[in-house]
Amino acid sequence: MLGRVSEVASDLHDMNPTAEESYRRLRSWIYEERDGGLSRAHKELVMVVMNMAVANKEGALTHLKHGLNHGLTVTEVREALSLGFLFLGVIGYLRVGQALWQACAENESASSGG
């Protein structure tokens, strides 16, 4: 198992067990490591950016945490958030991007002991 799956899986199971099984299988396939494919850290970064684009702060922060735990660097986050700012503009960025950068900075500070 890949860790915590959102409540969507239990809701899908209640609605349609086949849909829930398909969701879990797709999720497992997505996060599988493949030669020449994205690393787990970079898959999480893609999820961060997509969640930022749709203003899903909770989802973006969750995937940021997973990405950092899987080796995502502050420089990679900085570049992705800058791209998000360029694409979303100030207002779009402020909906989620600022909280992401603050969480990243807090994580870096905690990791460095300062």
C-alpha positions in Angstrom: 0.0 0.0 0.0 1.2 3.5 -0.7 0.2 5.0 2.6 -2.9 7.0 3.4 -5.5 7.2 0.7 -8.0 10.0 0.9 -11.6 9.4 1.9 -12.4 9.2 -1.8 -11.5 5.5 -1.7 -14.0 4.7 1.0 -16.6 6.9 -0.7 -15.9 5.2 -4.0 -16.3 1.8 -2.3 -19.7 2.7 -0.9 -20.8 4.0 -4.3 -19.1 1.4 -6.6 -16.5 -1.2 -5.4 -15.3 -1.6 -8.9 -14.5 2.1 -9.2 -12.6 2.0 -5.8 -10.5 -1.0 -7.0 -9.7 0.8 -10.3 -8.8 4.0 -8.4 -6.4 2.0 -6.1 -4.8 0.1 -9.1 -4.3 3.4 -11.0 -2.8 5.1 -8.0 -0.4 2.1 -7.5 0.6 2.2 -11.1 1.2 6.0 -11.0 3.5 5.8 -8.0 5.4 2.7 -9.3 9.1 3.4 -10.1 10.1 2.8 -13.7 13.3 3.1 -15.6 13.4 6.4 -17.3 10.3 7.6 -15.4 9.7 10.3 -12.9 11.1 9.7 -9.4 8.6 9.6 -6.5 9.8 13.0 -5.4 9.0 14.4 -8.9 5.6 12.7 -9.1 4.8 14.4 -5.8 6.0 17.7 -7.2 3.6 17.3 -10.2 0.8 16.7 -7.7 1.8 19.8 -5.7 1.6 22.0 -8.8 -1.7 20.5 -10.0 -3.2 21.0 -6.6 -1.9 24.6 -6.5 -3.4 25.2 -9.9 -6.9 24.2 -8.7 -6.4 26.0 -5.3 -6.5 22.7 -3.3 -4.3 23.9 -0.4 -4.6 20.8 1.7 -3.8 18.5 -1.2 -0.8 20.6 -2.2 0.6 20.7 1.3 0.2 16.9 1.7 2.0 16.2 -1.6 4.7 18.7 -0.7 5.4 16.9 2.6 5.5 13.5 0.7 7.8 15.1 -1.9 10.2 16.5 0.6 10.2 13.1 2.4 11.2 11.4 -0.9 14.1 13.8 -1.7 12.5 16.8 -3.3 14.8 19.7 -2.9 14.0 23.3 -1.9 15.4 24.5 -5.2 13.0 22.2 -7.1 10.1 23.5 -5.0 11.3 27.1 -5.6 11.4 26.6 -9.4 8.0 24.9 -9.5 6.3 27.6 -7.3 7.9 30.3 -9.5 6.4 28.6 -12.6 3.0 28.5 -10.7 3.3 32.2 -10.0 4.1 32.9 -13.6 1.1 30.9 -14.8 -1.4 31.7 -12.1 -0.5 35.4 -11.4 -0.4 37.0 -8.0 -4.0 36.2 -6.9 -3.8 32.6 -8.1 -0.4 32.1 -6.5 -1.6 33.5 -3.1 -4.4 31.0 -2.9 -2.0 28.2 -2.3 1.6 29.0 -3.4 2.5 31.2 -0.5 1.4 28.6 2.1 3.5 26.0 0.1 6.6 28.2 0.2 6.2 28.9 3.9 5.8 25.2 4.6 8.9 24.4 2.6 10.9 27.1 4.4 9.7 25.8 7.8 10.7 22.2 6.7 14.1 23.5 5.7 14.6 25.4 8.9 13.6 22.3 11.0 15.9 20.1 9.0 18.9 22.4 9.5 18.1 22.8 13.2 17.5 26.5 12.9 
